[in-house]
Amino acid sequence: MPTEIRELDGAPGVVGNYLKAFGGALPLAGRLPMVPGGGGSELPDLELRVPRLETDPSHLAAYAKTCGFALRDTLPATYLNVRAFPVHIALMTDPAFPFGPVGLVHLTNEITQHRPVAVSEALSLRVWVTGLDPHPKGRTLTLHTEAKAGDEVVWEARSTMLRRGGGDESAKTARTDPAVEIPTAATWTVPGDTGRRYAAVSGDRNPIHLYGITAKAFGFPRAIAHGLWTKARALAALDGRLPDAFTVEVTFRKPVLLPAKVDFGSAQDGDVLRFQVRDARKGSVHLDGSVTPLGAKKPAATRKPAARKAPAEKSGAGATAKPAAKKTPAASRAKKPTTAAAKKPAASKKTTTDPAAKTPAGPKKTTTRRTTK
């Protein structure tokens, strides 16, 4: 079947789609019309497009304050994530989607900024999904987002998420760690209302981020910070060290339970700038990531050392890898060059309080349908 292309008149509303999303989580809800979660085995061949997207300076200022960015005449690299969020929810709550978005676990996020995007630029967005790939704990899907200024692709993102259930043990991969030590440069105090503040600017009002009582209903002892807030806060801390064109990749290891104290650190590894967010008391990793200038070759990561008697593998930040005869594969290669990053020394350690308190080739045939909000 050809890809269905649906053009939206502006970004869709989030509230109605959220009601659909949580309605889809109820027993037998997937049998109802207009509710996601019909239980199919395939993702819809559907692409959503927003032909014109403009930046509201007041919204941008609120986002920058929440995440710690300085205000400039260009967009923070993570900002278009929140502008695309309503389109992501619209896609995942489409009746053709095999399950609703409630309960999906965010594993990774990759953003490529091909050049700085001016606040004054009008953009177009397109969003689609690929995957249902095997994973030890279920299946994964990847949301793709592309932003254009005219005919020029200026920004891309990929978010990989896990749908739990029916895992495939053969899909296990060994965890890799950075080849360089990442010292702590700063300790952040993350207030308990961080999830609510980020929800206000992102539209992501998932109950696990809002209050302890709503998070407990989904198995968390306290509210947790949005993974994309943690990524944005880390990128804001690297301000002044980012090139004009780069790819920033992160893996989400463990949720940040609010309120929290976390350590942030970064280290240069050749052309690549690596960074981590860790629990300030336990040292466990919440997020690790890298910034690679477009055109630079990313160094290979190193395999995490295993015990002599290889135990059963564990998922998450404490995983150990089984010994293997094969060499560890190199991390993914960066895209074609535009500019390179200038090396700067890491900042000295300090304690601070949060300042606010990623394309497959398109199909040959398409059908287009225009819808309103």
LOZA-164965 format. One line per field, with one value per residue (C-alpha): residue in three letters; chain; residue number from 1; x, y, z. Coordinates in nm, 4 decimals. Example, Ala and Ser with C-alpha at 12.3 -4.5 7.8 and 13.67 -1.06 7.14 Angstrom:
2
residu [Ala_Ser]
chaine [A_A]
num [1_2]
u [1.2300_1.3670]
v [-0.4500_-0.1060]
w [0.7800_0.7140]
This chain:
373
residu [Met_Pro_Thr_Glu_Ile_Arg_Glu_Leu_Asp_Gly_Ala_Pro_Gly_Val_Val_Gly_Asn_Tyr_Leu_Lys_Ala_Phe_Gly_Gly_Ala_Leu_Pro_Leu_Ala_Gly_Arg_Leu_Pro_Met_Val_Pro_Gly_Gly_Gly_Gly_Ser_Glu_Leu_Pro_Asp_Leu_Glu_Leu_Arg_Val_Pro_Arg_Leu_Glu_Thr_Asp_Pro_Ser_His_Leu_Ala_Ala_Tyr_Ala_Lys_Thr_Cys_Gly_Phe_Ala_Leu_Arg_Asp_Thr_Leu_Pro_Ala_Thr_Tyr_Leu_Asn_Val_Arg_Ala_Phe_Pro_Val_His_Ile_Ala_Leu_Met_Thr_Asp_Pro_Ala_Phe_Pro_Phe_Gly_Pro_Val_Gly_Leu_Val_His_Leu_Thr_Asn_Glu_Ile_Thr_Gln_His_Arg_Pro_Val_Ala_Val_Ser_Glu_Ala_Leu_Ser_Leu_Arg_Val_Trp_Val_Thr_Gly_Leu_Asp_Pro_His_Pro_Lys_Gly_Arg_Thr_Leu_Thr_Leu_His_Thr_Glu_Ala_Lys_Ala_Gly_Asp_Glu_Val_Val_Trp_Glu_Ala_Arg_Ser_Thr_Met_Leu_Arg_Arg_Gly_Gly_Gly_Asp_Glu_Ser_Ala_Lys_Thr_Ala_Arg_Thr_Asp_Pro_Ala_Val_Glu_Ile_Pro_Thr_Ala_Ala_Thr_Trp_Thr_Val_Pro_Gly_Asp_Thr_Gly_Arg_Arg_Tyr_Ala_Ala_Val_Ser_Gly_Asp_Arg_Asn_Pro_Ile_His_Leu_Tyr_Gly_Ile_Thr_Ala_Lys_Ala_Phe_Gly_Phe_Pro_Arg_Ala_Ile_Ala_His_Gly_Leu_Trp_Thr_Lys_Ala_Arg_Ala_Leu_Ala_Ala_Leu_Asp_Gly_Arg_Leu_Pro_Asp_Ala_Phe_Thr_Val_Glu_Val_Thr_Phe_Arg_Lys_Pro_Val_Leu_Leu_Pro_Ala_Lys_Val_Asp_Phe_Gly_Ser_Ala_Gln_Asp_Gly_Asp_Val_Leu_Arg_Phe_Gln_Val_Arg_Asp_Ala_Arg_Lys_Gly_Ser_Val_His_Leu_Asp_Gly_Ser_Val_Thr_Pro_Leu_Gly_Ala_Lys_Lys_Pro_Ala_Ala_Thr_Arg_Lys_Pro_Ala_Ala_Arg_Lys_Ala_Pro_Ala_Glu_Lys_Ser_Gly_Ala_Gly_Ala_Thr_Ala_Lys_Pro_Ala_Ala_Lys_Lys_Thr_Pro_Ala_Ala_Ser_Arg_Ala_Lys_Lys_Pro_Thr_Thr_Ala_Ala_Ala_Lys_Lys_Pro_Ala_Ala_Ser_Lys_Lys_Thr_Thr_Thr_Asp_Pro_Ala_Ala_Lys_Thr_Pro_Ala_Gly_Pro_Lys_Lys_Thr_Thr_Thr_Arg_Arg_Thr_Thr_Lys]
chaine [A_A_A_A_A_A_A_A_A_A_A_A_A_A_A_A_A_A_A_A_A_A_A_A_A_A_A_A_A_A_A_A_A_A_A_A_A_A_A_A_A_A_A_A_A_A_A_A_A_A_A_A_A_A_A_A_A_A_A_A_A_A_A_A_A_A_A_A_A_A_A_A_A_A_A_A_A_A_A_A_A_A_A_A_A_A_A_A_A_A_A_A_A_A_A_A_A_A_A_A_A_A_A_A_A_A_A_A_A_A_A_A_A_A_A_A_A_A_A_A_A_A_A_A_A_A_A_A_A_A_A_A_A_A_A_A_A_A_A_A_A_A_A_A_A_A_A_A_A_A_A_A_A_A_A_A_A_A_A_A_A_A_A_A_A_A_A_A_A_A_A_A_A_A_A_A_A_A_A_A_A_A_A_A_A_A_A_A_A_A_A_A_A_A_A_A_A_A_A_A_A_A_A_A_A_A_A_A_A_A_A_A_A_A_A_A_A_A_A_A_A_A_A_A_A_A_A_A_A_A_A_A_A_A_A_A_A_A_A_A_A_A_A_A_A_A_A_A_A_A_A_A_A_A_A_A_A_A_A_A_A_A_A_A_A_A_A_A_A_A_A_A_A_A_A_A_A_A_A_A_A_A_A_A_A_A_A_A_A_A_A_A_A_A_A_A_A_A_A_A_A_A_A_A_A_A_A_A_A_A_A_A_A_A_A_A_A_A_A_A_A_A_A_A_A_A_A_A_A_A_A_A_A_A_A_A_A_A_A_A_A_A_A_A_A_A_A_A_A_A_A_A_A_A_A_A_A_A_A_A_A_A_A_A_A_A_A_A_A_A_A_A_A]
num [1_2_3_4_5_6_7_8_9_10_11_12_13_14_15_16_17_18_19_20_21_22_23_24_25_26_27_28_29_30_31_32_33_34_35_36_37_38_39_40_41_42_43_44_45_46_47_48_49_50_51_52_53_54_55_56_57_58_59_60_61_62_63_64_65_66_67_68_69_70_71_72_73_74_75_76_77_78_79_80_81_82_83_84_85_86_87_88_89_90_91_92_93_94_95_96_97_98_99_100_101_102_103_104_105_106_107_108_109_110_111_112_113_114_115_116_117_118_119_120_121_122_123_124_125_126_127_128_129_130_131_132_133_134_135_136_137_138_139_140_141_142_143_144_145_146_147_148_149_150_151_152_153_154_155_156_157_158_159_160_161_162_163_164_165_166_167_168_169_170_171_172_173_174_175_176_177_178_179_180_181_182_183_184_185_186_187_188_189_190_191_192_193_194_195_196_197_198_199_200_201_202_203_204_205_206_207_208_209_210_211_212_213_214_215_216_217_218_219_220_221_222_223_224_225_226_227_228_229_230_231_232_233_234_235_236_237_238_239_240_241_242_243_244_245_246_247_248_249_250_251_252_253_254_255_256_257_258_259_260_261_262_263_264_265_266_267_268_269_270_271_272_273_274_275_276_277_278_279_280_281_282_283_284_285_286_287_288_289_290_291_292_293_294_295_296_297_298_299_300_301_302_303_304_305_306_307_308_309_310_311_312_313_314_315_316_317_318_319_320_321_322_323_324_325_326_327_328_329_330_331_332_333_334_335_336_337_338_339_340_341_342_343_344_345_346_347_348_349_350_351_352_353_354_355_356_357_358_359_360_361_362_363_364_365_366_367_368_369_370_371_372_373]
u [0.0000_0.1207_0.2087_-0.0803_0.0277_-0.1937_-0.1423_-0.2441_-0.3525_-0.1092_0.0056_-0.2803_-0.4238_-0.2719_-0.5543_-0.7997_-0.5301_-0.4106_-0.7635_-0.7575_-0.4159_-0.5217_-0.8564_-0.6639_-0.4898_-0.8193_-0.9175_-1.0946_-1.0621_-0.8706_-1.1893_-1.3610_-1.3512_-1.1167_-0.9123_-0.5512_-0.4451_-0.6284_-0.3721_-0.2327_0.1194_0.2187_0.2756_0.0654_0.2236_0.1255_0.3097_0.1828_0.2904_0.2646_0.3270_0.4067_0.5440_0.6488_0.8188_0.6393_0.9150_0.7318_0.7024_1.0681_1.1640_0.9642_1.1289_1.4764_1.4162_1.2895_1.5869_1.8637_1.9344_2.0488_1.8178_1.9635_1.8399_1.8704_1.6745_1.8241_1.8917_1.6317_1.3519_1.1905_1.1364_0.8617_0.7157_0.6864_0.5411_0.1716_0.2306_0.3958_0.0920_-0.1454_0.0378_0.0492_-0.3201_-0.4315_-0.6784_-0.4413_-0.1645_-0.1325_-0.1082_-0.1405_0.1541_0.0825_0.3483_0.6100_0.9650_1.1932_1.5284_1.7262_1.7027_1.9195_1.9093_2.0988_2.1207_2.2429_2.2837_2.1626_1.7899_1.6894_1.3993_1.2428_1.2441_0.9199_0.9594_0.7648_0.7516_0.6942_0.6666_0.6539_0.7293_0.9323_1.0277_0.8575_1.2038_1.2824_1.4172_1.4863_1.1917_0.9502_0.9579_1.0954_0.9677_1.1344_0.9646_1.1252_1.0911_1.2237_1.2161_1.2710_1.3219_1.1851_1.3372_1.6375_1.6456_1.7776_1.6963_1.6176_1.5398_1.4858_1.3362_1.3429_1.0861_1.0158_0.6790_0.7076_0.5927_0.6869_1.0628_1.3207_1.6273_1.8306_1.8067_2.0344_2.3322_2.6259_2.6251_2.9155_3.0641_3.2654_3.6341_3.7214_3.6567_3.3935_3.4696_3.1989_3.1918_2.8768_2.6075_2.2508_1.9612_1.6526_1.3320_1.0250_0.8148_1.0522_0.8167_0.5229_0.7274_0.8546_0.5028_0.3788_0.6218_0.6339_0.2718_0.3867_0.1603_0.2157_0.1121_0.4465_0.6082_0.3583_0.3021_0.4088_0.0543_0.0041_0.3483_0.2761_-0.0221_0.2287_0.4806_0.7183_0.7840_0.7949_0.7422_1.0251_1.1868_1.1202_1.4122_1.4095_1.4309_1.7438_1.8902_1.8055_1.9519_2.2748_2.2993_2.2403_2.5365_2.7526_2.6652_2.9655_3.1178_2.8737_2.9519_2.7025_2.6281_2.6303_2.4548_2.3740_2.2799_2.1660_2.0721_1.8337_1.9611_1.7614_1.4845_1.5586_1.3272_1.2155_1.3398_1.6983_2.0636_2.2546_2.6123_2.6905_3.0206_3.1718_3.4979_3.6524_3.7173_3.8889_3.6384_3.3519_3.2288_3.0891_2.8687_2.6815_2.4196_2.4626_2.2979_2.5005_2.4868_2.4945_2.6853_2.4419_2.4005_2.0737_2.1794_2.4890_2.5437_2.7757_2.8028_2.9669_3.0385_2.9000_3.1800_3.3838_3.4466_3.3125_3.5621_3.4622_3.3086_3.4599_3.2820_3.1980_3.4288_3.2634_3.3252_3.5417_3.2416_3.0007_2.6707_2.3330_2.3076_2.1069_1.9342_1.9849_2.2795_2.4221_2.4448_2.7550_2.8527_2.9340_3.2860_3.2983_3.5661_3.4512_3.5741_3.3331_3.1737_3.2400_2.9695_2.7566_2.9294_2.8470_2.6826_2.8565_3.0574_2.9441_3.1513_3.3720_3.3645_3.6305_3.7786_3.7433_3.8349_3.5593_3.4299_3.5438_3.3063_3.0368_2.6980_2.4005_2.0235_1.8226_1.7801_1.4044_1.3110_1.6328_1.5296_1.4390_1.3804_1.0211_0.7985_0.7478_0.3739_0.1849_-0.1727_-0.2394_-0.5246_-0.5589_-0.7121_-0.7824_-0.6949]
v [0.0000_0.3555_0.5817_0.7983_1.1601_1.3655_1.7417_1.9238_2.2867_2.3728_2.1614_1.9437_1.9862_1.7686_1.7432_1.5483_1.3121_1.2558_1.1525_0.9112_0.7835_0.7070_0.5743_0.3319_0.1959_0.0721_-0.2955_-0.3675_-0.0013_-0.1008_-0.2557_0.0832_0.3023_0.6047_0.4602_0.3422_-0.0044_-0.2306_-0.5021_-0.5193_-0.6359_-0.3575_0.0143_0.2365_0.3557_0.7109_1.0423_1.3574_1.6982_2.0518_2.2842_2.5962_2.6246_2.9568_3.0258_3.2166_3.4136_3.3991_3.0196_2.9929_3.2115_2.9904_2.6781_2.8316_2.9285_2.5799_2.4041_2.6539_2.7875_3.1420_3.3371_3.3932_3.4609_3.0884_2.7923_2.5520_2.2206_2.0443_2.3005_2.1459_1.8270_2.0049_2.1672_1.8246_1.6562_1.7221_1.5659_1.2609_1.2145_1.2582_0.9817_0.7434_0.7925_0.7261_0.4330_0.2425_0.2455_-0.1041_0.0272_0.3574_0.5654_0.5053_0.2764_0.3274_0.3555_0.6139_0.4453_0.6848_1.0211_1.1486_1.5005_1.6296_2.0048_2.0700_2.4406_2.6929_2.7661_3.1298_3.2134_3.4126_3.1211_2.9520_2.5749_2.2720_1.9427_1.5835_1.2884_0.9124_0.5901_0.2773_-0.0343_-0.2929_-0.4427_-0.7219_-0.6306_-0.8468_-0.6850_-0.6388_-0.4479_-0.1070_0.1610_0.4789_0.8137_1.0218_1.3991_1.6264_2.0077_2.2046_2.5710_2.5829_2.2794_2.2619_2.0017_2.1912_1.9580_1.5881_1.3708_1.0050_0.8769_0.5043_0.3668_0.0273_-0.1434_-0.3998_-0.7584_-1.0574_-0.9969_-1.1732_-1.2836_-1.3273_-0.9509_-0.8755_-0.6493_-0.5729_-0.2309_-0.0059_0.2790_0.5866_0.5276_0.8275_0.9040_1.1741_1.3795_1.5692_1.9383_2.0482_1.9220_2.0274_2.0479_1.9412_2.0663_1.8514_2.0614_2.0157_1.7702_2.0108_2.3037_2.1064_1.9728_2.3315_2.4184_2.0819_1.9692_1.6288_1.5906_1.2219_1.1596_0.9938_1.3394_1.5470_1.4331_1.1503_1.0189_1.0053_0.8503_0.5758_0.4658_0.3694_0.1995_0.4873_0.5830_0.9542_1.1730_1.1469_1.4105_1.3987_1.2364_1.5143_1.7764_1.6002_1.6009_1.9675_2.0651_1.8806_2.0503_2.3896_2.3165_2.2673_2.6123_2.7647_2.4257_2.3182_2.3493_2.4931_2.1516_1.8362_1.5219_1.4789_1.1285_1.0203_0.6939_0.7119_0.4720_0.5395_0.7889_1.0936_1.0674_1.4150_1.6059_1.5082_1.5991_1.4941_1.5309_1.6515_1.5976_1.6143_1.5138_1.5485_1.2210_1.3157_1.5242_1.3918_1.5636_1.3063_1.3864_1.2157_1.2881_1.0717_1.0305_1.2544_1.0050_0.6627_0.7460_0.5501_0.6894_0.8567_0.9624_0.9437_1.1076_1.2482_1.5485_1.4732_1.7516_1.6631_1.5071_1.3921_1.0216_0.9019_0.6936_0.3391_0.2928_0.0308_-0.2789_-0.2709_-0.5242_-0.8501_-1.0677_-1.3779_-1.6037_-1.4365_-1.3845_-1.3520_-1.0135_-0.7390_-0.4503_-0.0877_0.1044_-0.1839_-0.4295_-0.6400_-0.7834_-1.1462_-1.2078_-1.2209_-1.3068_-1.0449_-0.6897_-0.4290_-0.2548_0.1129_0.3569_0.4898_0.7162_1.0809_1.2377_1.4426_1.7468_2.0971_2.2372_2.1018_2.1657_2.3706_2.2021_2.3814_2.2640_2.1309_2.3699_2.3253_2.1480_2.3592_2.3145_2.4854_2.4935_2.4504_2.8075_2.7823_2.7570_1.2233_0.9224_0.6283_0.6846_0.7740_0.5289_0.5547_0.6207_0.8397_0.9433_1.2835_1.3874_1.7280_1.7489_2.0368_2.0525]
w [0.0000_-0.0691_0.2222_0.3342_0.3777_0.6041_0.6049_0.9221_0.9468_1.2238_1.5173_1.6502_1.9978_2.2691_2.5251_2.3094_2.1891_2.5469_2.6456_2.3530_2.4603_2.8171_2.6998_2.4804_2.7900_2.9356_2.8939_2.5627_2.4607_2.1494_2.0113_2.0041_1.6901_1.6932_1.9808_1.9284_2.0304_1.7929_1.8612_1.5092_1.4356_1.1977_1.2248_0.9995_0.6743_0.7627_0.7478_0.9203_0.7918_0.9261_0.6305_0.8333_1.1853_1.3373_1.6700_1.9446_2.1227_2.4567_2.4379_2.3413_2.6382_2.8767_2.7327_2.7598_3.1236_3.2139_3.0525_3.1299_2.7783_2.7118_2.4800_2.1338_1.7812_1.7023_1.8429_2.1000_1.9279_2.1459_2.1026_1.7948_1.9974_2.1912_1.8793_1.7193_2.0294_1.9429_1.6006_1.7625_1.9876_1.6921_1.5054_1.8022_1.8799_1.5242_1.5155_1.2873_1.5487_1.7015_2.0603_2.2427_2.3657_2.7355_2.8823_2.6101_2.7517_2.5933_2.5197_2.3011_2.1277_1.8438_1.7001_1.3974_1.3543_1.0001_1.0698_1.3288_1.2844_1.3264_1.5582_1.2734_1.0245_0.9223_0.9042_0.7889_0.9809_0.8826_1.1205_1.0594_1.2435_1.1676_1.3561_1.5731_1.6000_1.8510_2.1960_2.5023_2.6822_2.3915_2.0637_1.9702_1.7386_1.6158_1.5660_1.2911_1.2650_0.9936_0.9808_0.6616_0.5810_0.2300_0.0578_0.2934_0.5703_0.8734_1.1625_1.2145_1.5153_1.5976_1.9219_1.9901_2.2342_2.3862_2.3950_2.6760_2.6393_2.4266_2.4422_2.2295_2.4305_2.1116_2.0544_2.3522_2.2870_2.5157_2.6744_2.5755_2.7760_2.6765_2.6140_2.8334_3.1995_3.2481_3.5606_3.7471_3.6569_3.8413_4.0762_4.0023_4.2442_4.0471_4.2167_4.2680_4.0291_3.7334_3.5632_3.5911_3.4608_3.1624_3.0974_3.0747_2.7936_2.6146_2.6333_2.7661_3.0702_3.1242_3.4895_3.5718_3.5492_3.7469_4.1070_4.3332_4.3628_3.9842_3.9288_4.1846_3.9779_3.7073_3.9356_4.0220_4.3858_4.2958_3.9918_3.7394_3.5203_3.1460_2.9667_2.7083_2.9848_3.1149_2.7644_2.7112_3.0495_2.9635_2.6247_2.7874_3.0163_2.7056_2.5732_2.3976_2.3178_2.0461_1.6740_1.4269_1.2736_1.4848_1.5964_1.9646_2.0789_2.4235_2.5902_2.8844_3.1537_3.4711_3.5502_3.7665_4.0694_4.1796_4.3703_4.3026_4.3127_4.0025_3.8820_3.5319_3.3554_3.0079_2.8417_2.4980_2.3132_1.9887_1.7931_2.0059_2.3206_2.5643_2.8629_3.1469_3.4105_3.7231_4.0611_4.2947_4.5835_4.4194_4.1018_3.8852_3.5332_3.4365_3.0880_2.8745_2.5404_2.2811_2.0511_1.7163_1.4640_1.1234_0.9251_1.2264_1.2814_1.6125_1.8181_1.9045_2.2472_2.4767_2.5995_2.9700_3.1460_3.2464_3.5515_3.5066_3.5537_3.3178_3.5054_3.3415_3.1718_3.3357_3.1654_3.2608_3.3976_3.5980_3.3094_3.2551_2.9186_2.8489_2.7170_2.3405_2.0907_1.8451_1.8551_1.9800_1.6826_1.6353_1.7333_1.4504_1.2038_1.1879_0.8832_0.6137_0.7166_0.7651_1.0499_1.3279_1.7006_1.8756_2.1788_2.5127_2.8634_3.0903_3.3544_3.7139_3.9497_4.1079_4.2701_4.1103_4.1352_3.8169_3.6853_3.6441_4.0329_1.4619_0.7361_0.5608_0.1902_0.1204_-0.0625_-0.4347_-0.4152_-0.1738_-0.1143_0.0378_0.2628_0.4273_0.7737_1.0068_1.3782]
